[in-house]
Amino acid sequence: MKKQYHEKEEQHQIEVNILKGNLEEKDKLLRFQDSTKISDNILSSQRSPTIKLGLDFHETVEGESSSHADARN
């Protein structure tokens, strides 16, 4: 009777170890997917480097003399 109990306990322990391994693997995949979503969100919210609005950037217009540009600034 004790021998059967120990065999079943050993089988259950093996199953527990297998399930823990599966759980750890799925947890790693979920964390990877979450970090991918976060990085995609960050990258999509960035604006183009050519947009200089709000950076106090003044560009001189073609054909404008330097005195007009100084007066505008």
Predicted model as a PDB file, atoms N, CA, C, CB and O in Angstrom, pLDDT in the B-factor column:
MODEL        1                                                                  
ATOM      1  N   MET A   1       0.820  -1.192   0.000  1.00 82.00           N  
ATOM      2  CA  MET A   1       0.000   0.000   0.000  1.00 82.00           C  
ATOM      3  C   MET A   1       0.871   1.265   0.000  1.00 82.00           C  
ATOM      4  CB  MET A   1      -0.937  -0.007   1.210  1.00 82.00           C  
ATOM      5  O   MET A   1       0.616   2.211  -0.746  1.00 82.00           O  
ATOM      6  N   LYS A   2       1.906   1.259   0.857  1.00 84.00           N  
ATOM      7  CA  LYS A   2       2.797   2.407   0.933  1.00 84.00           C  
ATOM      8  C   LYS A   2       3.553   2.584  -0.380  1.00 84.00           C  
ATOM      9  CB  LYS A   2       3.782   2.248   2.099  1.00 84.00           C  
ATOM     10  O   LYS A   2       3.801   3.705  -0.824  1.00 84.00           O  
ATOM     11  N   LYS A   3       3.912   1.460  -0.990  1.00 86.00           N  
ATOM     12  CA  LYS A   3       4.655   1.515  -2.244  1.00 86.00           C  
ATOM     13  C   LYS A   3       3.814   2.180  -3.334  1.00 86.00           C  
ATOM     14  CB  LYS A   3       5.080   0.099  -2.683  1.00 86.00           C  
ATOM     15  O   LYS A   3       4.320   3.009  -4.091  1.00 86.00           O  
ATOM     16  N   GLN A   4       2.525   1.817  -3.414  1.00 89.00           N  
ATOM     17  CA  GLN A   4       1.624   2.425  -4.400  1.00 89.00           C  
ATOM     18  C   GLN A   4       1.473   3.929  -4.126  1.00 89.00           C  
ATOM     19  CB  GLN A   4       0.233   1.728  -4.373  1.00 89.00           C  
ATOM     20  O   GLN A   4       1.434   4.739  -5.052  1.00 89.00           O  
ATOM     21  N   TYR A   5       1.391   4.277  -2.858  1.00 90.00           N  
ATOM     22  CA  TYR A   5       1.258   5.685  -2.480  1.00 90.00           C  
ATOM     23  C   TYR A   5       2.489   6.476  -2.931  1.00 90.00           C  
ATOM     24  CB  TYR A   5       1.061   5.822  -0.951  1.00 90.00           C  
ATOM     25  O   TYR A   5       2.361   7.568  -3.485  1.00 90.00           O  
ATOM     26  N   HIS A   6       3.653   5.933  -2.697  1.00 90.00           N  
ATOM     27  CA  HIS A   6       4.894   6.607  -3.084  1.00 90.00           C  
ATOM     28  C   HIS A   6       5.018   6.716  -4.612  1.00 90.00           C  
ATOM     29  CB  HIS A   6       6.108   5.854  -2.508  1.00 90.00           C  
ATOM     30  O   HIS A   6       5.500   7.723  -5.131  1.00 90.00           O  
ATOM     31  N   GLU A   7       4.585   5.680  -5.318  1.00 91.00           N  
ATOM     32  CA  GLU A   7       4.629   5.723  -6.781  1.00 91.00           C  
ATOM     33  C   GLU A   7       3.702   6.807  -7.326  1.00 91.00           C  
ATOM     34  CB  GLU A   7       4.245   4.357  -7.369  1.00 91.00           C  
ATOM     35  O   GLU A   7       4.069   7.560  -8.227  1.00 91.00           O  
ATOM     36  N   LYS A   8       2.485   6.873  -6.759  1.00 92.00           N  
ATOM     37  CA  LYS A   8       1.536   7.896  -7.197  1.00 92.00           C  
ATOM     38  C   LYS A   8       2.043   9.287  -6.840  1.00 92.00           C  
ATOM     39  CB  LYS A   8       0.155   7.656  -6.568  1.00 92.00           C  
ATOM     40  O   LYS A   8       1.904  10.223  -7.627  1.00 92.00           O  
ATOM     41  N   GLU A   9       2.626   9.422  -5.664  1.00 93.00           N  
ATOM     42  CA  GLU A   9       3.164  10.718  -5.252  1.00 93.00           C  
ATOM     43  C   GLU A   9       4.295  11.132  -6.197  1.00 93.00           C  
ATOM     44  CB  GLU A   9       3.671  10.661  -3.783  1.00 93.00           C  
ATOM     45  O   GLU A   9       4.401  12.304  -6.558  1.00 93.00           O  
ATOM     46  N   GLU A  10       5.119  10.202  -6.589  1.00 93.00           N  
ATOM     47  CA  GLU A  10       6.211  10.484  -7.512  1.00 93.00           C  
ATOM     48  C   GLU A  10       5.663  10.897  -8.882  1.00 93.00           C  
ATOM     49  CB  GLU A  10       7.130   9.255  -7.648  1.00 93.00           C  
ATOM     50  O   GLU A  10       6.182  11.826  -9.501  1.00 93.00           O  
ATOM     51  N   GLN A  11       4.615  10.209  -9.359  1.00 94.00           N  
ATOM     52  CA  GLN A  11       3.995  10.560 -10.628  1.00 94.00           C  
ATOM     53  C   GLN A  11       3.384  11.962 -10.565  1.00 94.00           C  
ATOM     54  CB  GLN A  11       2.924   9.528 -11.001  1.00 94.00           C  
ATOM     55  O   GLN A  11       3.499  12.738 -11.514  1.00 94.00           O  
ATOM     56  N   HIS A  12       2.744  12.275  -9.459  1.00 95.00           N  
ATOM     57  CA  HIS A  12       2.166  13.613  -9.293  1.00 95.00           C  
ATOM     58  C   HIS A  12       3.260  14.682  -9.268  1.00 95.00           C  
ATOM     59  CB  HIS A  12       1.329  13.681  -8.000  1.00 95.00           C  
ATOM     60  O   HIS A  12       3.085  15.768  -9.821  1.00 95.00           O  
ATOM     61  N   GLN A  13       4.368  14.378  -8.636  1.00 95.00           N  
ATOM     62  CA  GLN A  13       5.473  15.333  -8.583  1.00 95.00           C  
ATOM     63  C   GLN A  13       6.042  15.583  -9.975  1.00 95.00           C  
ATOM     64  CB  GLN A  13       6.575  14.826  -7.645  1.00 95.00           C  
ATOM     65  O   GLN A  13       6.398  16.711 -10.315  1.00 95.00           O  
ATOM     66  N   ILE A  14       6.126  14.528 -10.774  1.00 95.00           N  
ATOM     67  CA  ILE A  14       6.602  14.672 -12.155  1.00 95.00           C  
ATOM     68  C   ILE A  14       5.637  15.548 -12.955  1.00 95.00           C  
ATOM     69  CB  ILE A  14       6.757  13.283 -12.832  1.00 95.00           C  
ATOM     70  O   ILE A  14       6.065  16.424 -13.706  1.00 95.00           O  
ATOM     71  N   GLU A  15       4.324  15.306 -12.789  1.00 95.00           N  
ATOM     72  CA  GLU A  15       3.323  16.126 -13.474  1.00 95.00           C  
ATOM     73  C   GLU A  15       3.423  17.588 -13.053  1.00 95.00           C  
ATOM     74  CB  GLU A  15       1.916  15.595 -13.190  1.00 95.00           C  
ATOM     75  O   GLU A  15       3.324  18.490 -13.886  1.00 95.00           O  
ATOM     76  N   VAL A  16       3.618  17.818 -11.757  1.00 95.00           N  
ATOM     77  CA  VAL A  16       3.745  19.185 -11.247  1.00 95.00           C  
ATOM     78  C   VAL A  16       4.950  19.872 -11.876  1.00 95.00           C  
ATOM     79  CB  VAL A  16       3.871  19.184  -9.707  1.00 95.00           C  
ATOM     80  O   VAL A  16       4.862  21.032 -12.279  1.00 95.00           O  
ATOM     81  N   ASN A  17       6.065  19.173 -11.963  1.00 94.00           N  
ATOM     82  CA  ASN A  17       7.274  19.744 -12.567  1.00 94.00           C  
ATOM     83  C   ASN A  17       7.060  20.079 -14.044  1.00 94.00           C  
ATOM     84  CB  ASN A  17       8.450  18.772 -12.418  1.00 94.00           C  
ATOM     85  O   ASN A  17       7.511  21.122 -14.520  1.00 94.00           O  
ATOM     86  N   ILE A  18       6.377  19.199 -14.762  1.00 95.00           N  
ATOM     87  CA  ILE A  18       6.093  19.445 -16.177  1.00 95.00           C  
ATOM     88  C   ILE A  18       5.200  20.669 -16.320  1.00 95.00           C  
ATOM     89  CB  ILE A  18       5.425  18.211 -16.830  1.00 95.00           C  
ATOM     90  O   ILE A  18       5.453  21.526 -17.167  1.00 95.00           O  
ATOM     91  N   LEU A  19       4.158  20.757 -15.500  1.00 95.00           N  
ATOM     92  CA  LEU A  19       3.239  21.890 -15.565  1.00 95.00           C  
ATOM     93  C   LEU A  19       3.935  23.197 -15.176  1.00 95.00           C  
ATOM     94  CB  LEU A  19       2.035  21.644 -14.652  1.00 95.00           C  
ATOM     95  O   LEU A  19       3.655  24.245 -15.757  1.00 95.00           O  
ATOM     96  N   LYS A  20       4.836  23.137 -14.200  1.00 95.00           N  
ATOM     97  CA  LYS A  20       5.597  24.340 -13.826  1.00 95.00           C  
ATOM     98  C   LYS A  20       6.452  24.814 -14.993  1.00 95.00           C  
ATOM     99  CB  LYS A  20       6.488  24.063 -12.594  1.00 95.00           C  
ATOM    100  O   LYS A  20       6.540  26.014 -15.254  1.00 95.00           O  
ATOM    101  N   GLY A  21       7.077  23.886 -15.689  1.00 93.00           N  
ATOM    102  CA  GLY A  21       7.891  24.234 -16.851  1.00 93.00           C  
ATOM    103  C   GLY A  21       7.045  24.876 -17.945  1.00 93.00           C  
ATOM    104  O   GLY A  21       7.451  25.869 -18.550  1.00 93.00           O  
ATOM    105  N   ASN A  22       5.870  24.307 -18.196  1.00 94.00           N  
ATOM    106  CA  ASN A  22       4.966  24.885 -19.194  1.00 94.00           C  
ATOM    107  C   ASN A  22       4.521  26.284 -18.782  1.00 94.00           C  
ATOM    108  CB  ASN A  22       3.740  23.981 -19.398  1.00 94.00           C  
ATOM    109  O   ASN A  22       4.457  27.191 -19.613  1.00 94.00           O  
ATOM    110  N   LEU A  23       4.219  26.455 -17.514  1.00 94.00           N  
ATOM    111  CA  LEU A  23       3.786  27.754 -17.007  1.00 94.00           C  
ATOM    112  C   LEU A  23       4.891  28.796 -17.134  1.00 94.00           C  
ATOM    113  CB  LEU A  23       3.346  27.634 -15.550  1.00 94.00           C  
ATOM    114  O   LEU A  23       4.628  29.930 -17.534  1.00 94.00           O  
ATOM    115  N   GLU A  24       6.109  28.429 -16.802  1.00 93.00           N  
ATOM    116  CA  GLU A  24       7.241  29.355 -16.920  1.00 93.00           C  
ATOM    117  C   GLU A  24       7.464  29.756 -18.376  1.00 93.00           C  
ATOM    118  CB  GLU A  24       8.520  28.720 -16.345  1.00 93.00           C  
ATOM    119  O   GLU A  24       7.754  30.918 -18.664  1.00 93.00           O  
ATOM    120  N   GLU A  25       7.331  28.806 -19.285  1.00 92.00           N  
ATOM    121  CA  GLU A  25       7.514  29.092 -20.709  1.00 92.00           C  
ATOM    122  C   GLU A  25       6.438  30.059 -21.204  1.00 92.00           C  
ATOM    123  CB  GLU A  25       7.480  27.785 -21.532  1.00 92.00           C  
ATOM    124  O   GLU A  25       6.738  31.007 -21.930  1.00 92.00           O  
ATOM    125  N   LYS A  26       5.196  29.818 -20.814  1.00 92.00           N  
ATOM    126  CA  LYS A  26       4.104  30.709 -21.227  1.00 92.00           C  
ATOM    127  C   LYS A  26       4.262  32.082 -20.598  1.00 92.00           C  
ATOM    128  CB  LYS A  26       2.741  30.110 -20.847  1.00 92.00           C  
ATOM    129  O   LYS A  26       3.944  33.091 -21.228  1.00 92.00           O  
ATOM    130  N   ASP A  27       4.747  32.134 -19.371  1.00 90.00           N  
ATOM    131  CA  ASP A  27       4.964  33.414 -18.699  1.00 90.00           C  
ATOM    132  C   ASP A  27       6.024  34.235 -19.442  1.00 90.00           C  
ATOM    133  CB  ASP A  27       5.389  33.187 -17.228  1.00 90.00           C  
ATOM    134  O   ASP A  27       5.868  35.445 -19.604  1.00 90.00           O  
ATOM    135  N   LYS A  28       7.088  33.588 -19.888  1.00 88.00           N  
ATOM    136  CA  LYS A  28       8.130  34.275 -20.658  1.00 88.00           C  
ATOM    137  C   LYS A  28       7.559  34.829 -21.960  1.00 88.00           C  
ATOM    138  CB  LYS A  28       9.302  33.318 -20.957  1.00 88.00           C  
ATOM    139  O   LYS A  28       7.871  35.955 -22.346  1.00 88.00           O  
ATOM    140  N   LEU A  29       6.725  34.042 -22.634  1.00 86.00           N  
ATOM    141  CA  LEU A  29       6.132  34.496 -23.891  1.00 86.00           C  
ATOM    142  C   LEU A  29       5.204  35.691 -23.661  1.00 86.00           C  
ATOM    143  CB  LEU A  29       5.361  33.350 -24.561  1.00 86.00           C  
ATOM    144  O   LEU A  29       5.195  36.634 -24.453  1.00 86.00           O  
ATOM    145  N   LEU A  30       4.429  35.652 -22.582  1.00 85.00           N  
ATOM    146  CA  LEU A  30       3.527  36.762 -22.278  1.00 85.00           C  
ATOM    147  C   LEU A  30       4.299  38.033 -21.971  1.00 85.00           C  
ATOM    148  CB  LEU A  30       2.624  36.407 -21.104  1.00 85.00           C  
ATOM    149  O   LEU A  30       3.924  39.116 -22.423  1.00 85.00           O  
ATOM    150  N   ARG A  31       5.378  37.906 -21.203  1.00 85.00           N  
ATOM    151  CA  ARG A  31       6.185  39.089 -20.892  1.00 85.00           C  
ATOM    152  C   ARG A  31       6.807  39.661 -22.167  1.00 85.00           C  
ATOM    153  CB  ARG A  31       7.288  38.739 -19.867  1.00 85.00           C  
ATOM    154  O   ARG A  31       6.883  40.879 -22.329  1.00 85.00           O  
ATOM    155  N   PHE A  32       7.247  38.796 -23.057  1.00 83.00           N  
ATOM    156  CA  PHE A  32       7.820  39.240 -24.323  1.00 83.00           C  
ATOM    157  C   PHE A  32       6.775  39.971 -25.151  1.00 83.00           C  
ATOM    158  CB  PHE A  32       8.387  38.050 -25.108  1.00 83.00           C  
ATOM    159  O   PHE A  32       7.057  41.025 -25.721  1.00 83.00           O  
ATOM    160  N   GLN A  33       5.566  39.416 -25.222  1.00 84.00           N  
ATOM    161  CA  GLN A  33       4.504  40.051 -25.994  1.00 84.00           C  
ATOM    162  C   GLN A  33       4.123  41.396 -25.388  1.00 84.00           C  
ATOM    163  CB  GLN A  33       3.277  39.138 -26.071  1.00 84.00           C  
ATOM    164  O   GLN A  33       3.884  42.354 -26.123  1.00 84.00           O  
ATOM    165  N   ASP A  34       4.061  41.486 -24.061  1.00 83.00           N  
ATOM    166  CA  ASP A  34       3.745  42.748 -23.405  1.00 83.00           C  
ATOM    167  C   ASP A  34       4.806  43.792 -23.701  1.00 83.00           C  
ATOM    168  CB  ASP A  34       3.609  42.548 -21.898  1.00 83.00           C  
ATOM    169  O   ASP A  34       4.478  44.940 -24.002  1.00 83.00           O  
ATOM    170  N   SER A  35       6.076  43.408 -23.621  1.00 86.00           N  
ATOM    171  CA  SER A  35       7.138  44.382 -23.883  1.00 86.00           C  
ATOM    172  C   SER A  35       7.144  44.799 -25.350  1.00 86.00           C  
ATOM    173  CB  SER A  35       8.507  43.802 -23.493  1.00 86.00           C  
ATOM    174  O   SER A  35       7.483  45.939 -25.667  1.00 86.00           O  
ATOM    175  N   THR A  36       6.776  43.893 -26.239  1.00 85.00           N  
ATOM    176  CA  THR A  36       6.682  44.229 -27.655  1.00 85.00           C  
ATOM    177  C   THR A  36       5.570  45.248 -27.880  1.00 85.00           C  
ATOM    178  CB  THR A  36       6.433  42.964 -28.498  1.00 85.00           C  
ATOM    179  O   THR A  36       5.739  46.197 -28.645  1.00 85.00           O  
ATOM    180  N   LYS A  37       4.428  45.050 -27.209  1.00 86.00           N  
ATOM    181  CA  LYS A  37       3.321  46.002 -27.346  1.00 86.00           C  
ATOM    182  C   LYS A  37       3.727  47.374 -26.812  1.00 86.00           C  
ATOM    183  CB  LYS A  37       2.068  45.489 -26.603  1.00 86.00           C  
ATOM    184  O   LYS A  37       3.394  48.396 -27.412  1.00 86.00           O  
ATOM    185  N   ILE A  38       4.435  47.400 -25.699  1.00 87.00           N  
ATOM    186  CA  ILE A  38       4.861  48.665 -25.103  1.00 87.00           C  
ATOM    187  C   ILE A  38       5.824  49.390 -26.032  1.00 87.00           C  
ATOM    188  CB  ILE A  38       5.518  48.427 -23.731  1.00 87.00           C  
ATOM    189  O   ILE A  38       5.680  50.590 -26.265  1.00 87.00           O  
ATOM    190  N   SER A  39       6.807  48.666 -26.565  1.00 87.00           N  
ATOM    191  CA  SER A  39       7.772  49.317 -27.456  1.00 87.00           C  
ATOM    192  C   SER A  39       7.107  49.773 -28.754  1.00 87.00           C  
ATOM    193  CB  SER A  39       8.935  48.366 -27.769  1.00 87.00           C  
ATOM    194  O   SER A  39       7.452  50.831 -29.281  1.00 87.00           O  
ATOM    195  N   ASP A  40       6.167  48.999 -29.271  1.00 86.00           N  
ATOM    196  CA  ASP A  40       5.430  49.418 -30.467  1.00 86.00           C  
ATOM    197  C   ASP A  40       4.626  50.686 -30.184  1.00 86.00           C  
ATOM    198  CB  ASP A  40       4.492  48.289 -30.951  1.00 86.00           C  
ATOM    199  O   ASP A  40       4.555  51.582 -31.025  1.00 86.00           O  
ATOM    200  N   ASN A  41       4.028  50.759 -29.008  1.00 86.00           N  
ATOM    201  CA  ASN A  41       3.256  51.936 -28.622  1.00 86.00           C  
ATOM    202  C   ASN A  41       4.157  53.164 -28.525  1.00 86.00           C  
ATOM    203  CB  ASN A  41       2.540  51.694 -27.285  1.00 86.00           C  
ATOM    204  O   ASN A  41       3.787  54.242 -28.991  1.00 86.00           O  
ATOM    205  N   ILE A  42       5.321  53.010 -27.932  1.00 86.00           N  
ATOM    206  CA  ILE A  42       6.264  54.128 -27.805  1.00 86.00           C  
ATOM    207  C   ILE A  42       6.714  54.600 -29.181  1.00 86.00           C  
ATOM    208  CB  ILE A  42       7.488  53.719 -26.956  1.00 86.00           C  
ATOM    209  O   ILE A  42       6.739  55.799 -29.457  1.00 86.00           O  
ATOM    210  N   LEU A  43       7.066  53.657 -30.038  1.00 84.00           N  
ATOM    211  CA  LEU A  43       7.540  54.023 -31.373  1.00 84.00           C  
ATOM    212  C   LEU A  43       6.451  54.679 -32.211  1.00 84.00           C  
ATOM    213  CB  LEU A  43       8.065  52.799 -32.092  1.00 84.00           C  
ATOM    214  O   LEU A  43       6.731  55.586 -32.995  1.00 84.00           O  
ATOM    215  N   SER A  44       5.223  54.230 -32.051  1.00 84.00           N  
ATOM    216  CA  SER A  44       4.145  54.813 -32.853  1.00 84.00           C  
ATOM    217  C   SER A  44       3.749  56.200 -32.355  1.00 84.00           C  
ATOM    218  CB  SER A  44       2.929  53.896 -32.842  1.00 84.00           C  
ATOM    219  O   SER A  44       3.175  56.981 -33.114  1.00 84.00           O  
ATOM    220  N   SER A  45       4.041  56.518 -31.106  1.00 82.00           N  
ATOM    221  CA  SER A  45       3.657  57.831 -30.584  1.00 82.00           C  
ATOM    222  C   SER A  45       4.720  58.893 -30.848  1.00 82.00           C  
ATOM    223  CB  SER A  45       3.390  57.738 -29.093  1.00 82.00           C  
ATOM    224  O   SER A  45       4.489  60.072 -30.577  1.00 82.00           O  
ATOM    225  N   GLN A  46       5.860  58.504 -31.364  1.00 80.00           N  
ATOM    226  CA  GLN A  46       6.896  59.483 -31.679  1.00 80.00           C  
ATOM    227  C   GLN A  46       6.497  60.272 -32.913  1.00 80.00           C  
ATOM    228  CB  GLN A  46       8.260  58.794 -31.894  1.00 80.00           C  
ATOM    229  O   GLN A  46       5.825  59.757 -33.807  1.00 80.00           O  
ATOM    230  N   ARG A  47       6.915  61.517 -32.949  1.00 75.00           N  
ATOM    231  CA  ARG A  47       6.624  62.308 -34.134  1.00 75.00           C  
ATOM    232  C   ARG A  47       7.871  62.416 -35.004  1.00 75.00           C  
ATOM    233  CB  ARG A  47       6.110  63.708 -33.744  1.00 75.00           C  
ATOM    234  O   ARG A  47       8.990  62.132 -34.577  1.00 75.00           O  
ATOM    235  N   SER A  48       7.635  62.828 -36.211  1.00 77.00           N  
ATOM    236  CA  SER A  48       8.705  62.919 -37.187  1.00 77.00           C  
ATOM    237  C   SER A  48       9.756  63.944 -36.749  1.00 77.00           C  
ATOM    238  CB  SER A  48       8.138  63.289 -38.562  1.00 77.00           C  
ATOM    239  O   SER A  48       9.400  64.996 -36.218  1.00 77.00           O  
ATOM    240  N   PRO A  49      11.040  63.657 -36.961  1.00 74.00           N  
ATOM    241  CA  PRO A  49      12.076  64.628 -36.592  1.00 74.00           C  
ATOM    242  C   PRO A  49      12.059  65.886 -37.452  1.00 74.00           C  
ATOM    243  CB  PRO A  49      13.430  63.985 -36.687  1.00 74.00           C  
ATOM    244  O   PRO A  49      12.702  66.879 -37.112  1.00 74.00           O  
ATOM    245  N   THR A  50      11.329  65.849 -38.557  1.00 77.00           N  
ATOM    246  CA  THR A  50      11.247  67.039 -39.405  1.00 77.00           C  
ATOM    247  C   THR A  50      10.242  68.053 -38.869  1.00 77.00           C  
ATOM    248  CB  THR A  50      10.872  66.644 -40.825  1.00 77.00           C  
ATOM    249  O   THR A  50      10.243  69.207 -39.299  1.00 77.00           O  
ATOM    250  N   ILE A  51       9.388  67.642 -37.941  1.00 75.00           N  
ATOM    251  CA  ILE A  51       8.428  68.563 -37.334  1.00 75.00           C  
ATOM    252  C   ILE A  51       9.136  69.271 -36.187  1.00 75.00           C  
ATOM    253  CB  ILE A  51       7.135  67.810 -36.833  1.00 75.00           C  
ATOM    254  O   ILE A  51       9.470  68.658 -35.174  1.00 75.00           O  
ATOM    255  N   LYS A  52       9.357  70.551 -36.358  1.00 70.00           N  
ATOM    256  CA  LYS A  52      10.113  71.292 -35.362  1.00 70.00           C  
ATOM    257  C   LYS A  52       9.218  72.261 -34.588  1.00 70.00           C  
ATOM    258  CB  LYS A  52      11.255  72.050 -36.030  1.00 70.00           C  
ATOM    259  O   LYS A  52       9.715  73.186 -33.944  1.00 70.00           O  
ATOM    260  N   LEU A  53       7.937  72.059 -34.646  1.00 71.00           N  
ATOM    261  CA  LEU A  53       6.980  72.894 -33.952  1.00 71.00           C  
ATOM    262  C   LEU A  53       7.177  72.754 -32.444  1.00 71.00           C  
ATOM    263  CB  LEU A  53       5.540  72.523 -34.356  1.00 71.00           C  
ATOM    264  O   LEU A  53       7.277  71.639 -31.932  1.00 71.00           O  
ATOM    265  N   GLY A  54       7.232  73.859 -31.747  1.00 67.00           N  
ATOM    266  CA  GLY A  54       7.380  73.829 -30.311  1.00 67.00           C  
ATOM    267  C   GLY A  54       8.817  73.787 -29.842  1.00 67.00           C  
ATOM    268  O   GLY A  54       9.070  73.746 -28.638  1.00 67.00           O  
ATOM    269  N   LEU A  55       9.766  73.798 -30.765  1.00 65.00           N  
ATOM    270  CA  LEU A  55      11.177  73.747 -30.398  1.00 65.00           C  
ATOM    271  C   LEU A  55      11.849  75.104 -30.551  1.00 65.00           C  
ATOM    272  CB  LEU A  55      11.901  72.715 -31.242  1.00 65.00           C  
ATOM    273  O   LEU A  55      13.073  75.209 -30.466  1.00 65.00           O  
ATOM    274  N   ASP A  56      11.036  76.161 -30.779  1.00 69.00           N  
ATOM    275  CA  ASP A  56      11.538  77.514 -30.984  1.00 69.00           C  
ATOM    276  C   ASP A  56      12.504  77.541 -32.162  1.00 69.00           C  
ATOM    277  CB  ASP A  56      12.226  78.038 -29.711  1.00 69.00           C  
ATOM    278  O   ASP A  56      13.557  78.175 -32.104  1.00 69.00           O  
ATOM    279  N   PHE A  57      12.133  76.853 -33.219  1.00 61.00           N  
ATOM    280  CA  PHE A  57      12.948  76.756 -34.417  1.00 61.00           C  
ATOM    281  C   PHE A  57      12.412  77.741 -35.437  1.00 61.00           C  
ATOM    282  CB  PHE A  57      12.956  75.309 -34.983  1.00 61.00           C  
ATOM    283  O   PHE A  57      11.222  77.724 -35.751  1.00 61.00           O  
ATOM    284  N   HIS A  58      13.276  78.598 -35.959  1.00 65.00           N  
ATOM    285  CA  HIS A  58      12.894  79.573 -36.971  1.00 65.00           C  
ATOM    286  C   HIS A  58      13.716  79.316 -38.215  1.00 65.00           C  
ATOM    287  CB  HIS A  58      13.093  81.029 -36.464  1.00 65.00           C  
ATOM    288  O   HIS A  58      14.947  79.317 -38.184  1.00 65.00           O  
ATOM    289  N   GLU A  59      13.022  79.098 -39.292  1.00 65.00           N  
ATOM    290  CA  GLU A  59      13.688  78.814 -40.556  1.00 65.00           C  
ATOM    291  C   GLU A  59      13.560  80.047 -41.448  1.00 65.00           C  
ATOM    292  CB  GLU A  59      13.081  77.545 -41.249  1.00 65.00           C  
ATOM    293  O   GLU A  59      12.487  80.645 -41.539  1.00 65.00           O  
ATOM    294  N   THR A  60      14.648  80.421 -42.098  1.00 65.00           N  
ATOM    295  CA  THR A  60      14.577  81.558 -43.003  1.00 65.00           C  
ATOM    296  C   THR A  60      13.935  81.110 -44.299  1.00 65.00           C  
ATOM    297  CB  THR A  60      15.979  82.160 -43.261  1.00 65.00           C  
ATOM    298  O   THR A  60      14.194  80.012 -44.791  1.00 65.00           O  
ATOM    299  N   VAL A  61      13.107  81.960 -44.839  1.00 61.00           N  
ATOM    300  CA  VAL A  61      12.390  81.656 -46.064  1.00 61.00           C  
ATOM    301  C   VAL A  61      13.257  82.070 -47.240  1.00 61.00           C  
ATOM    302  CB  VAL A  61      11.011  82.369 -46.105  1.00 61.00           C  
ATOM    303  O   VAL A  61      13.961  83.077 -47.174  1.00 61.00           O  
ATOM    304  N   GLU A  62      13.206  81.295 -48.315  1.00 65.00           N  
ATOM    305  CA  GLU A  62      13.990  81.611 -49.503  1.00 65.00           C  
ATOM    306  C   GLU A  62      13.603  82.986 -50.043  1.00 65.00           C  
ATOM    307  CB  GLU A  62      13.792  80.532 -50.584  1.00 65.00           C  
ATOM    308  O   GLU A  62      12.419  83.314 -50.120  1.00 65.00           O  
ATOM    309  N   GLY A  63      14.580  83.773 -50.411  1.00 61.00           N  
ATOM    310  CA  GLY A  63      14.323  85.081 -50.971  1.00 61.00           C  
ATOM    311  C   GLY A  63      14.146  86.157 -49.912  1.00 61.00           C  
ATOM    312  O   GLY A  63      14.004  87.334 -50.244  1.00 61.00           O  
ATOM    313  N   GLU A  64      14.152  85.773 -48.656  1.00 56.00           N  
ATOM    314  CA  GLU A  64      13.988  86.749 -47.583  1.00 56.00           C  
ATOM    315  C   GLU A  64      15.354  87.284 -47.199  1.00 56.00           C  
ATOM    316  CB  GLU A  64      13.272  86.123 -46.353  1.00 56.00           C  
ATOM    317  O   GLU A  64      16.300  86.513 -47.038  1.00 56.00           O  
ATOM    318  N   SER A  65      15.464  88.566 -47.053  1.00 56.00           N  
ATOM    319  CA  SER A  65      16.763  89.132 -46.692  1.00 56.00           C  
ATOM    320  C   SER A  65      17.015  88.892 -45.210  1.00 56.00           C  
ATOM    321  CB  SER A  65      16.825  90.652 -47.023  1.00 56.00           C  
ATOM    322  O   SER A  65      16.089  88.630 -44.443  1.00 56.00           O  
ATOM    323  N   SER A  66      18.266  88.985 -44.824  1.00 54.00           N  
ATOM    324  CA  SER A  66      18.609  88.744 -43.431  1.00 54.00           C  
ATOM    325  C   SER A  66      17.993  89.782 -42.508  1.00 54.00           C  
ATOM    326  CB  SER A  66      20.108  88.730 -43.260  1.00 54.00           C  
ATOM    327  O   SER A  66      17.721  89.473 -41.348  1.00 54.00           O  
ATOM    328  N   SER A  67      17.763  91.008 -42.984  1.00 53.00           N  
ATOM    329  CA  SER A  67      17.158  92.032 -42.129  1.00 53.00           C  
ATOM    330  C   SER A  67      15.705  91.684 -41.814  1.00 53.00           C  
ATOM    331  CB  SER A  67      17.239  93.414 -42.802  1.00 53.00           C  
ATOM    332  O   SER A  67      15.222  91.948 -40.713  1.00 53.00           O  
ATOM    333  N   HIS A  68      15.006  91.087 -42.795  1.00 51.00           N  
ATOM    334  CA  HIS A  68      13.620  90.662 -42.538  1.00 51.00           C  
ATOM    335  C   HIS A  68      13.589  89.495 -41.544  1.00 51.00           C  
ATOM    336  CB  HIS A  68      12.920  90.254 -43.865  1.00 51.00           C  
ATOM    337  O   HIS A  68      12.710  89.434 -40.684  1.00 51.00           O  
ATOM    338  N   ALA A  69      14.530  88.588 -41.662  1.00 50.00           N  
ATOM    339  CA  ALA A  69      14.585  87.444 -40.760  1.00 50.00           C  
ATOM    340  C   ALA A  69      14.896  87.915 -39.341  1.00 50.00           C  
ATOM    341  CB  ALA A  69      15.641  86.422 -41.237  1.00 50.00           C  
ATOM    342  O   ALA A  69      14.328  87.395 -38.381  1.00 50.00           O  
ATOM    343  N   ASP A  70      15.793  88.895 -39.200  1.00 53.00           N  
ATOM    344  CA  ASP A  70      16.113  89.415 -37.878  1.00 53.00           C  
ATOM    345  C   ASP A  70      14.903  90.132 -37.276  1.00 53.00           C  
ATOM    346  CB  ASP A  70      17.320  90.367 -37.954  1.00 53.00           C  
ATOM    347  O   ASP A  70      14.642  90.019 -36.078  1.00 53.00           O  
ATOM    348  N   ALA A  71      14.177  90.861 -38.102  1.00 52.00           N  
ATOM    349  CA  ALA A  71      12.998  91.586 -37.618  1.00 52.00           C  
ATOM    350  C   ALA A  71      11.914  90.596 -37.188  1.00 52.00           C  
ATOM    351  CB  ALA A  71      12.454  92.544 -38.714  1.00 52.00           C  
ATOM    352  O   ALA A  71      11.211  90.839 -36.208  1.00 52.00           O  
ATOM    353  N   ARG A  72      11.774  89.493 -37.907  1.00 52.00           N  
ATOM    354  CA  ARG A  72      10.754  88.494 -37.560  1.00 52.00           C  
ATOM    355  C   ARG A  72      11.106  87.790 -36.260  1.00 52.00           C  
ATOM    356  CB  ARG A  72      10.598  87.464 -38.689  1.00 52.00           C  
ATOM    357  O   ARG A  72      10.216  87.492 -35.462  1.00 52.00           O  
ATOM    358  N   ASN A  73      12.383  87.518 -36.032  1.00 49.00           N  
ATOM    359  CA  ASN A  73      12.822  86.830 -34.814  1.00 49.00           C  
ATOM    360  C   ASN A  73      12.727  87.775 -33.641  1.00 49.00           C  
ATOM    361  CB  ASN A  73      14.263  86.295 -34.961  1.00 49.00           C  
ATOM    362  O   ASN A  73      13.050  87.396 -32.515  1.00 49.00           O  
TER     363      ASN A  73                                                      
ENDMDL                                                                          
END                                                                             
